[in-house]
Amino acid sequence: MAGLSRFVGESGFDKTLAHLVKLRVSQINGCAYCCWLHSKDLRAAGVKQSHIDVLPAWREAVNFSAQERAALAWAEAVTLVSETHAPDDVYQE
């Protein structure tokens, strides 16, 4: 995970979006420490608490961009790969 995180950090991928994805994956995996850590990182990056608060219900929330929605959908598909099988349409998004 450290190597992946380092690679993403060096790739030019938006750091705030990366923290948002990490927080969502941590919520799915039930890791309290990681949820705390990534929430803290998002607040430090200037993300509003209200945005963080609705992350578990991002599909119903209106304040997520198309880029955020695509990244979150793919993160969930990969995290839950045994259930979702990482569908092609989600990857294409």
Helices and strands as residue ranges (DSSP letters): H 2-10, H 15-29, H 32-44, H 49-53, G 55-57, H 66-79, H 81-84, H 88-92
